[in-house]
Amino acid sequence: MLVNKTLAKPHHPVELPVLFLTEMWERFSFYLMLGILPLYLADSQKGGLGWTDEQAAVALGSYTALVYFTPFIGGRLADRLFGLRNTVLLGATLMMIGHLVLAWPTRTGLFLGLAFLICGNGAFKPNISTLLGNLYPPGSPLKDSGYSIFYVGVNLGAFICNFVAAMVRNYFDAHPWTVTSGWVIGGWHGAFGTAAVGMFLGLTLFALNYRRLARGESRESARSGGGESLTPLWFECLLPAVILGAVGWFAAPYLNIGINAPTGAFLGACVPVVVFYLRIWRGLPTDAERSRVGALLVVFLVSIVFWTTYGLNTTALNVWTRDNTDRRPNGAVSLITERFKEFAENAPPDYFTNASPDVARPAKDSFEIVSPERYKELKEKQALNVVEDKHVYVTQGILDNVYEHTRPETPILPEGKHLKVVNSELFQSIDPGVIILMTPIMVALWGWLRRRGLEPDTPLKIGLSLFIIACSPLIMLGATYSTQDGQMKGTAWWLIGTYAMVAMGEIFMSPIGLSLVNKMAPARISAFMMGGWFLATSCGLKISGILGETYQKVEHKLFWTMLVAANVFVGIIVLILLPWLRRQIAETDAPSPSKPE
């Protein structure tokens, strides 16, 4: 009897490279913008908005939460109205417009651009992930690996983008473009515009392969698209979410329970969404489907703690990088910055606040002392940038801080020269860099273990991810002790270790979770349930933003200790639930005698 070798040896779909590259360029754009956004909001010397770290954390927590809140809407629209491919195209177009608007150097451009990105990501993110999963046959042993490979595309874009952002930002800081008499394109907005180029490449690639990806559309979803009204989504979910969000926004300041208006709005909007998911779950036609979706909802809940820890890269870890990390290039890094000047920026005066005596200071003649009132005027005019061979405006208090920790042997730079330090956003590439390095190794290891029947199953991988990411705040706890809670700058190795643990946890959680949702969600609501995965991500990132608001207000040792404890606690809960979760997945993989219509 002849055996079809193609059937005997499963292989990844030929469409995988297209989705890999599309997601790579989309994430290039997304993480380029996200890597510099917190710096832009808090910057007061290079044309940023000059917000406090607390204000920036509120904005970032709300933005990242909304970015992952909207995918459940995009998933539902794809399931019932537009289809997966059309919704991906819509999302990519909206995001490209959003990045272009962000390059418009006004506050209106900031908020309007973020609104486009929030809507665009909602349409794009769940549906491209669902499209990938649909290319694999039911029960395929390669689906987890396929999502891991796809996830390398995510992180390849996230890795490259920060180097591009640094080069573009530093170039435009030194050579700003005057568009009109009132508009100047500086470093921040030049980098925002570059993100639009990446999104255009991803959109073009997907559009050119539109027909080729037709096999990834869900037939069950297409059949039911005309049979189920979207009215419940609008009137039972979205309208109540808008109303309760508005109530939360206006009521939060009067409740005196320690939450601000954006947080109150987010919590209010989440209530009808959670109720809507529970209604969909209870309305499923079979016990088997209800059990599977119930298991997914439990996984969504436990993942919130993981994403809470992950999201600190835009708040607490970003503050640590900017203020408490010795960013002077040395060793191999200095070889790069000496050859490519744009990879390093001129250190602003506040960099020296907790710098050690061996850190070289600019000559005093490089500064020009102005009154606090004049300094405020210059800040509003965005005239505080640190540029070679030009005076830097400072107050007397700022100048005193620059030289506070110096000694007679402290090096002094020539007049007009400034200390070169690595851009803060470059540290954001550690996480994706580790993922790119380790994912092929882990995929090969899991394949080797699978052939011997020893591969950890999906629920166990998710549980292990929580224990792994718990090591990241544990390392930061060590960094806090080592630097006397930021009284001195710490080595970059603290951040490298922290981001490496985040990356390893992410390898075990994110692509595995995407694969699990695709395997267990009923086909007619597959994109909607993928949106639920991102909704859980949204909740975690919003909580992370709230923690970022409190980072400067609480004892940092307690802050990191509580995060360690939370991840370990939830990891133990997953281990306890392993037998039940394994039964649900086993029933999913088992062949069904009939398929409900």
C-alpha positions, 0 to 999 in steps of 0.5 A: 500500500502506497502512503502519501508522504505529504500526509505522512509528514506534516509541514508548515503552510506555504503562506506562513512566510507572508504572515510572518513578514506582514506581522514583522513590519506591523510590529516594527511600526508598533514597537518603534512608536511605543519605544519612544512614546514614554520618552516623548511624553516625559521629555522636557529638553528635546521637544517632548511634552514635559509630562511627569512620569506619573502622567505618562504612566496614566497615558501609556496604561490607557493607550496600551489597554485600549490597543488590546481592548479593541481586538474583541470588536475587530474579531467579532466584525471579522467573524460576522461581517467582513471576513479575516483578510478584509479586516486585516487590510482595514486595520493595517490601513488605519494604523498607517494613517495613525503613524502618519498623523503622529508625525504631525508635531502638535498635541492634536496629532498625538491624540488623533494618531493614537486613536487611529492606532487603537482602532487599527490594531483592533481590526488587525491583531486578532484576525491575522493570528486567527488567519495563521491558525486556520492554515493548519489542519485540526489537531496539527502537532505543528500549530504551536511551533507555527505560532512560535515561528510567527512570533519570531516575526513579531520580535524581529520587527520589535528588535530592529525598530529601536535601532531605526528609532534611535538613528532617526531621532538623533539625526532629526534632533541635530538636523530638524526640518522646518515644515512651516514657520510654526511646525518643526519636525524634530527627532520625536516626530521624525521617528513617528513618521518612520513607523508609517513606512514600516506599516506601509510595507506590511500593508503592501505585502499583505495586499499583494498576497490577498488571494493566496491567503484565502485558505485561511478564512474560516468556512464555518465563520463565513457560513454563519456571517449572514445568519447572526445579527451584530445588533447584540454586539452594538446594543448589549456590549459596545453601547453599555461600554461607552455609557459605563466608561463615561460614567466611570470617567466622571465619577472616579474623581468623586469616589475617593478610592484612589483611581483617576478618570482614565482608569475609572473609564476603563473599568466601567467599559470592561463590565459589559464586555465581560458580561457579553463574553459570559453571555456568549459562553453560556449561549453555546449550543453544546456542553463540549463547546461551553467547557472548552470556552470556559477553559479559555476564559480561565486561561485569559484570567491567569494571563492578566498577571503575566501581562501586568508584569510584561507591561512595566517595560513602558513605565517602571522599567523605562524610568529605571533605564532612563534615570538609573542605568549607566548608559555610557557605551563601552566595549563592543557597544562603543565600537558601534557608536563610534562608527555610527554616531546616531546610535548615541545621544548627548546626555541631558543635564539630569542624567548626571543627578546620580552619576558616579564621580568617574562619569565625565561632565561637560565643561561649565562653559558649555552651559548658560545659566538662565532664570527659572522663568526664562527656563520655562519659556525656553522649555515651551519653545522646545529650545533646551536640546543638547547639541554639540558646540552650542550652549545648553540652557540650565538654571543654577539648581540644575547646574549644581546637580550636574557637578554635585557628585564630582571630585577633583579627578572627575573628567571634564569634557572640552567646551561645547562637547557633551557625554554620549550615552546610548538611547534609552529605547535601544534597551527595548530591543533586549526582549525581542532579541532574546526571543529571536535567539531562543525561539528556534532553540526552544522549537527544536527542543520541543520537537526533540521532546515531542518525538520522545513523548516528553514535551510539556503540554500547553497548560504546563507551558503557560504555568511555567511562563508565570514562574519564569517571568517572576524572575524579572521583578526578582532581578529588579529587586536585586538592582534596587538593593545594589543601587541603594534604590537609585541613589547611584546608577546601576550596570546595564546587566540588571536590565539585560537579565530582567528583559531576558526573563521577560522574553523567556516567559513570553516564549512560553506564554504568548505564542502558546496562548495564541495557538491554544485559543485557535485550537479550542475556540469554536470556529464560528467565534474563533476571531472573537475569542482571539480578541478575548485573549487580547482583551486579557492582555489589555486588562494586564497592561492597564493594571501595569499602567496603574502600577507605573503610576504608583512606582514613584510613590511606594517603596521600590523593594515592596513594589518588586516583591509583590510582583514576584509573589503575584506571578508565583501565586498564579503559577501555582493555581495553573498547576493545580488546574492542570488536570482539568485544563488537559481534559478540555484540550484532549476533548478538543483534539479528539475527533467529533462524531458530528459538527453542530450547525 
